[in-house]
């Protein structure tokens, strides 16, 4: 990822085009307000994160607009008429509209629950702060990658400086603004951690569900592999592998962390799936020969999504700590800007023994700690959003 701002004119164009989808849907259903809001949200999201950020937001915004207009008296799924007066036959377009409306209702319900849970909302706000800082911060703060010896104060033995009005987080060992490195340094760390957590969660859910539903040799093989990986001390193994293999991409590190973090969640998913396998609706789906994919995705997965979402958050935390540990120890290739590299270079340059350099060490440490705390708090809201038993009063 380059040092230029994530927000770009290209993203603005993408957002303008994607935003036309909810805007036109809003015009079609006379929901002007939500159509315009959807267009603005798509514009903002794509401007900050490009197609990766704009496309999911466009889908969610469109579903939200549809959810406000879909429930009509003629709709057989929401009509109060008798069964003799309605028909449940629907085209694929009607089915798509119904699914989009259901997604929109889910988004609205999730937003209400997120706002109701104050602690979880604080965590969500914290996560969004770091996302917005990484996406839009470079538009306002220029990255300082070159040493600036002209900032040395008279009589000072180093370029370190404590926080001041001109430099809110002080200067590092090369006279560069610590604030610029905080703004730019979280991108790769956060992205790699999310990739690792997502890959580990997908592996754990897939293998755990297959082990429980197929049983027999498949269950034994997957359980043996998971137990074997669990017996390996993770961080010492990371140190050995990182010293033998050169990881030049964040995806390579994410795959390494995911390969070591999936067994714990896999065992939990397997246990949940074993208990769900005996439920009537799962046995009915199996008896109707609806397919393994249908059983996993439509019958088993929705009943475990709360637990999976929370464990995804903790997988991200674990990957972030492991990555920072490897960087601080100098095992993985060091490249600025990065919060872990800031800690490593601060320790190397004697910041531990210089009071004026305290900000160079404390700033990335506090940033990592606040981001981790925000994830934990946000996990509380995720549990309420995905757990139907906690949705009373919503």
Buried (B, 14 or more C-beta within 10 A) or exposed (E): EEEEBBBBEEBBEBBBBBBBBBBBBBBEBEBEEBBBBBBBBBBBBBBBBBBEBBBBBBBBBBBBBBBBBBEEEEBBEEBEEEEEEBEEEBEEEBEEBBEBBBBBBBBBBBEBBBEEBEEBBBBBEBBEEBBEBBBBBBEEBEBBEEEBEEBBEEEEEBBBBBBEEEBEBBBBBBBBBBBBBBBBBBBBBBBBBBBBBBBBBBBBBBBBBBBBBEEEEBBEEBBEBBEEBBEEEBEEBBBEBBEEEEBEEBBBBBBBBBBBBBBBBBBBBBEBBBEBBEEEEBEEBBEEEEEEEBBBEBBBBEBBBBBBBBBBBBBBBBBBBBBBBBBBBBBBEEEBBBBBBBBBBBBEBEBEEBEBBBBBBBBBBBBBEBBBBBBBBBBBBBBBBBBEEBBEEE
